[in-house]
Amino acid sequence: MTSKQNIRVVITGVGLTAPNANHLNDFRRALLNQKSGISEMEVRYMGKVAAGNCNFDEYLYQKKKMRRRGTRAGSISIYCAHEALKDSGLSLESLVKDRTGIYLGITEHGNVETENEIYEL
Protein backbone atom coordinates (compact mmCIF):
# COMPACT_ATOMS: atom_id res chain seq x y z
CA MET A 1 0.00 0.00 0.00
CA THR A 2 1.37 3.42 -0.91
CA SER A 3 1.03 6.53 1.18
CA LYS A 4 -1.17 8.11 -1.50
CA GLN A 5 -3.96 5.60 -1.00
CA ASN A 6 -6.82 6.62 1.23
CA ILE A 7 -8.15 3.99 3.57
CA ARG A 8 -11.82 4.36 4.36
CA VAL A 9 -12.83 3.78 7.97
CA VAL A 10 -16.45 4.02 9.03
CA ILE A 11 -17.62 4.17 12.63
CA THR A 12 -21.08 2.65 12.60
CA GLY A 13 -21.81 2.11 16.27
CA VAL A 14 -20.67 3.15 19.72
CA GLY A 15 -21.12 1.21 22.93
CA LEU A 16 -20.08 2.57 26.28
CA THR A 17 -20.51 2.43 30.00
CA ALA A 18 -19.26 5.24 32.18
CA PRO A 19 -19.88 6.47 35.73
CA ASN A 20 -22.46 8.93 34.42
CA ALA A 21 -24.27 6.89 31.72
CA ASN A 22 -24.52 3.59 29.85
CA HIS A 23 -25.51 4.79 26.38
CA LEU A 24 -24.00 7.40 24.04
CA ASN A 25 -27.00 9.78 24.09
CA ASP A 26 -27.24 9.61 27.89
CA PHE A 27 -23.48 10.12 28.18
CA ARG A 28 -23.62 13.22 25.98
CA ARG A 29 -26.56 14.61 27.94
CA ALA A 30 -24.75 14.00 31.25
CA LEU A 31 -21.63 15.78 30.01
CA LEU A 32 -23.64 18.76 28.76
CA ASN A 33 -25.35 18.90 32.17
CA GLN A 34 -21.92 18.75 33.87
CA LYS A 35 -22.70 15.43 35.56
CA SER A 36 -19.48 13.46 36.07
CA GLY A 37 -20.71 10.41 37.97
CA ILE A 38 -17.71 10.69 40.29
CA SER A 39 -18.42 10.07 43.96
CA GLU A 40 -16.56 9.24 47.14
CA MET A 41 -15.81 5.53 47.50
CA GLU A 42 -14.11 3.44 50.18
CA VAL A 43 -11.06 1.66 48.73
CA ARG A 44 -9.13 -1.00 50.63
CA TYR A 45 -5.80 0.33 51.97
CA MET A 46 -6.56 3.84 50.71
CA GLY A 47 -9.66 4.94 52.57
CA LYS A 48 -12.11 7.28 50.85
CA VAL A 49 -11.20 8.44 47.36
CA ALA A 50 -13.00 10.21 44.53
CA ALA A 51 -13.76 7.64 41.86
CA GLY A 52 -16.27 6.61 39.22
CA ASN A 53 -18.03 3.27 39.05
CA CYS A 54 -19.77 1.94 35.96
CA ASN A 55 -23.19 0.60 36.89
CA PHE A 56 -24.59 -1.49 34.05
CA ASP A 57 -26.45 -4.78 33.67
CA GLU A 58 -23.57 -7.27 33.65
CA TYR A 59 -25.94 -10.12 32.81
CA LEU A 60 -27.65 -8.51 29.84
CA TYR A 61 -25.29 -10.17 27.34
CA GLN A 62 -23.65 -12.92 29.39
CA LYS A 63 -24.70 -15.65 31.76
CA LYS A 64 -23.84 -15.65 35.46
CA LYS A 65 -21.40 -18.55 35.01
CA MET A 66 -19.44 -16.67 32.35
CA ARG A 67 -19.42 -13.52 34.49
CA ARG A 68 -18.01 -15.44 37.47
CA ARG A 69 -15.25 -16.93 35.32
CA GLY A 70 -14.27 -13.65 33.71
CA THR A 71 -13.03 -10.27 34.88
CA ARG A 72 -14.89 -7.01 35.28
CA ALA A 73 -12.91 -5.59 32.36
CA GLY A 74 -14.11 -8.51 30.24
CA SER A 75 -17.70 -7.92 31.34
CA ILE A 76 -17.46 -4.25 30.38
CA SER A 77 -16.00 -5.23 27.01
CA ILE A 78 -18.79 -7.70 26.26
CA TYR A 79 -21.45 -5.16 27.25
CA CYS A 80 -19.92 -2.37 25.15
CA ALA A 81 -19.37 -4.57 22.09
CA HIS A 82 -23.02 -5.64 22.08
CA GLU A 83 -24.20 -2.07 22.62
CA ALA A 84 -22.02 -0.85 19.72
CA LEU A 85 -23.45 -3.51 17.44
CA LYS A 86 -26.98 -2.56 18.50
CA ASP A 87 -26.20 1.14 18.00
CA SER A 88 -24.92 0.44 14.48
CA GLY A 89 -28.18 -1.17 13.39
CA LEU A 90 -26.19 -4.02 11.85
CA SER A 91 -26.43 -7.72 12.54
CA LEU A 92 -23.49 -10.10 12.85
CA GLU A 93 -24.91 -12.18 10.01
CA SER A 94 -24.87 -9.20 7.62
CA LEU A 95 -21.20 -8.33 8.17
CA VAL A 96 -18.31 -9.33 5.95
CA LYS A 97 -16.12 -10.69 8.73
CA ASP A 98 -12.73 -10.12 7.08
CA ARG A 99 -13.61 -6.45 6.46
CA THR A 100 -14.98 -5.76 9.91
CA GLY A 101 -13.02 -4.62 12.94
CA ILE A 102 -13.56 -3.14 16.34
CA TYR A 103 -11.73 -0.60 18.43
CA LEU A 104 -11.87 -1.11 22.16
CA GLY A 105 -10.70 1.42 24.70
CA ILE A 106 -11.03 0.37 28.31
CA THR A 107 -9.43 1.97 31.35
CA GLU A 108 -10.08 -0.86 33.80
CA HIS A 109 -8.00 -3.96 33.45
CA GLY A 110 -7.80 -6.52 36.20
CA ASN A 111 -7.02 -4.11 39.05
CA VAL A 112 -9.33 -5.88 41.47
CA GLU A 113 -7.96 -9.31 40.59
CA THR A 114 -4.39 -8.14 41.19
CA GLU A 115 -5.35 -6.48 44.47
CA ASN A 116 -7.12 -9.64 45.66
CA GLU A 117 -4.08 -11.80 44.91
CA ILE A 118 -1.81 -9.43 46.84
CA TYR A 119 -4.29 -9.37 49.74
CA GLU A 120 -4.21 -13.19 49.91
CA LEU A 121 -0.40 -13.14 50.35
N, C-alpha and C positions, 0 to 999 in steps of 0.2 A: 504494500500500500504506500502510495506517495503522500507527501505532505499536502499536495494540492487537492486531494480528495476530501470531500465533506462526508462525514459519517452522521447519519440521521439517528437521533435518539429521541424517543417520545416517552414522556411520563404520562401514563394513562390512569394511574390510581395511587392514592396515598393512604396508608394506614398508620395510625399512631396511637399511643397512649402516653399521657403526660400527667403530672400532678394536678393540672387544672382542667383536663378534658380527655376524652377517649375517641374523639372523631375530629376531623379536620375543621369542619365548620364551627364546632363548639370550641375548639382550640383557638381559632381566629377570634371568635367573639370574646373569649376569656382574655386574650391578650389586649384587644381593643378596650376592654373594660378594666384593664390593669389588674387582673386577677392572676396571681402567680401560682397558687396552689401550694406554696411553701408554708410549712407550719413547724412548730417546735416538736421534736420527737426525742424520746429517750433512747440512747444508743449505748450498748454494753461497752464499758471501759471509758466512755467519753462523757456520759451524762446527757444533758439536754443540748441538742443542736438544731439549727435551722436546716430543714431538709424537705424534699418533696417525695411523695409516695404515689405511685401509679395504682389507682384502684380501678380494676377492670374485671370482667367476668372471665376468670382463668379457665373455666370449664365450657365456655361457649364453643370452642373449636377443638378441644381435646378432652379425653376421658380422665377421670380421677387417677387411674392407675398410671397413665402416661405422665400426668402432672407430678405425681409422687416420685417417679423415676428420673424426671428431668430437673433442670434448674429454673430459677425464676427468669433468668435472661432468655432461656429457651421458650418459656411460656409467653413472654412478651413478644418474642420473635414470631411465634406461631399466630398469636392474636393479630399482630400488625400485618403479617403477610395475608391473612384471610381478609382483613378489613381493606387492604389495598386492592386485592382482587375484586372485592365487592364494589369498592368505590370506582373501579375502572369500568364496570359494566360488562366485563369479559367473563368467559367461562374457561376453565382449564382445557376443556375439550376443543375449544375453538382456536387455541393458540398453536403456533408453529414453534415447537419446543426448542429447536436449535437456533431460533431467532428471538428468543425471549430471555430476558434476564431480570434480576432484581438487584436493588441497592438496599442494603440494610445498615442503618446507623443506630447503634444501641450503646448507651452509656453505663449500663449495669452488666457486669460480667462476673458472676461467680463470687462476689464479695462475701456474701453470707456463708457460702460453702467453705471458703478459705478460713473465715473467722471461726466457724464451728470446729473445724479441724484443729486449729490452734488452741481453742478453748479446751478440747478434749485432751491435749497434751498435759 
